[in-house]
Amino acid sequence: MMNSHEPSTPGPGVANVSMKLNDAQRQYQQLLDRITPFVLYRWLGAAGLLALFILRIVLSQGWYIVCYAHAIYILNLLLAFLQPKFDPSLQEDLLADEIEGGGEDMGESLPSQRDDEFRPFVRRLPEWQFWLSATRATLIALFCTFSEAFDVPVYWPILVVYFFVLFALTMRRQIQHMIKYKYIPFDIGRKVRYGSH
């Protein structure tokens, strides 16, 4: 007769599965660590995977909802990639709320011009996370195309038009934000190398 107060120990099967799962996670992390420095090859691989996904959609003539959801998710990632981590519009709103709430105006103690202090562009979504999330999303979307449960019949031209309208509106808003707060999310121009003559 078993006593209900005795601690139950997992069987050898559970420990073996847990050990295999930990080994697989460690190998996956080692693979990610090895491919981190190869930015161009990572993005070429992601583009190839995306091309395979689009080819699957076009040839099968189905899974348009999966493709639409994937496109919206990639658009969301792109917007997060283009936005600064510390949004100036949010900081201005917080400062205005603090002043309205009776707080002190700290405007003169901090640099008043954007050019007074060097502020490097820090992305809300780093390139590595953008690539990893986009690649995972493409893999998941590709696997969803092998299930009939996700093949919902829709009139796909409406989805395409709606996506392009959404893309145009969000990019217009993002570009206006970039112009208003004077930041460029890309490193363009001549590279300066220090120490070389």
N, C-alpha and C positions, 0 to 999 in steps of 0.2 A: 504494500500500500504506500502511495507517494504522499509525502507531506507537502502541503501547498505553500509552506513558508521557505522551502529549499530553493535556492537560486537555480534557474534552469540554464544550462550551458548549451550554446549552439552546437549542433552536430558537426562532424567533420566536413560534411558537404557544404554547409553555410560558410565555414571558415575558408574552404578551398575557393568558393565562388568569390568571396570578399577579397582574397589574395589575388585572384586572377583579375578582378575588376581594378584593384589598385595598380597592378602591373600594366594593364591596358591604359589607364589614365596617365601613368608615368611615361610610357612610351609615346603617347599622344602629345604630352607636354614637351618631351625631348624633340619630337618631330617639329613642333611649332617653334621651339627655340632655335633649331637648326636652320629653318627657312626664313627667320625674321630678317636677316640682313639683305636678302635677295628681293628687293621691292619690285623691280621690273618683272622678274619671273613669277612672283606671286600674282601680280595683276594680270599678266598674260595667261596664267592658269585660270584665274577667275573669269577672264574674258572668254576663254575656251569653254569653260563650263557653262557660262551664260549662253554662248552660241549653240552648244549642245541642247540646252533647255529650249531655246527659241526654235531650233530645228525640230525638236520633239513636238512642240506646240503646232508648228506650221504643217508638218507632215501628218500628224494625227487629226488635225482640225478639231480640236477639243481642248478642254481644260483652260478656257479663257478666263474663268474666275481666278484660277490659281495664278495665271500669268498677270492678271490685273493686281491681285493682292501682292504678288512679288514686286511688281513695278512700283506700287505705292510704298512698300517697305524700303526699297532701294532709294526712292525719292526722299523719304524721311531720313535715311542715313546720310544722303548727300547734303541735305540741309543742315543736319547736325555737324557734318564735316566742315561746312563753310562758315558756320557761326563761331564767334569767339566764346571761350569758356566763361569769361566775365563780360556779360552783355552790357554795354554802356547805357542802353535805354532803360534796362532794369535798375541799374545803379542810380540813374537820375530820378527814376520814380521812387526808389527807396529813400533817397535824400530829400525829395520833395515831401514825402509822407512824414519823415522825421521832423522836418521844419514845421509842417502843419500841426504836428502833434505837440509842439512846444519845445522841440529840441533846438540846439544851437546851430547856427549856420556856420559850417566848417569850410566854406568856400574859399576864403583867403589863405588858410593855412596849407591847403593842398594846391598843387599846380593847376592853374586856371586854364591854360592852353594845352591842347593835345601834344604840342611840340615841345613843351617844357621838360618832359621826362620821356626817356625811351621805354616803350612798352612793347615787348615782343608779342607777336600774335600766337596765342595759345588756343588751340581748337577745342571745341566742346567734345568732339568725337575724334580722337587721334587716328592717324592713317592706319595703324595696325588694327585697331578695333573696327574701323570701317571695312577693311579688307576681310577680316575674319567674319564679321557679321554678314556681309554680302555673300561670301562664299558659303557659309552655313545656310543662309536663306535660299541660295540657288540650289544647293544639294537637297534641301527639304522640299522645295518646289518641284524639283526633278523627280524625286521619289513619289510625290503626290500625284504626278501624272501617270503613275502605274496603277492607281486605284480608281475604279469607276465611281466611287462615292464622291469624288471631287470634280467629276465631269458634269457640271450643272449646265443645262442648255440655256444660253443667253445669246442675244444679238450683239456680237463682238464689236461692230463699228461704233456703237454708242460708248462702249468702254474705252475704246481707243481715243475717241474725241474727248471724252470726259477726262481722261488721263492727261492729254496734251493741254487742255484748258487749265487743269489743276497745276500742271508743271509750269505753264506760262505765268499764271498768277503768283505762284509761290516764288518763282525765280525773280519776277519783277519786284516783289516785295523785298526779297533778299538783297537785290542789287540796290534798291533805294536805301535800305538800311546801311549797306556798305558805303554808299556815297554820303549819307548823312553823317555817319560817325567816322568817316575817312579811314577805313581799313581795307586792306587787300589780303584775302586769305591764302594767296600764293606767293611764293618767293620768286619774283621776277626781277630781271635786271642783271647787271654784271656782278659776278661773284668776286668778292674782294678776298684775296689771300694775304694774310699777314705773315711777315717773315721771309717772303720770297722777293728777290730783287729782279 
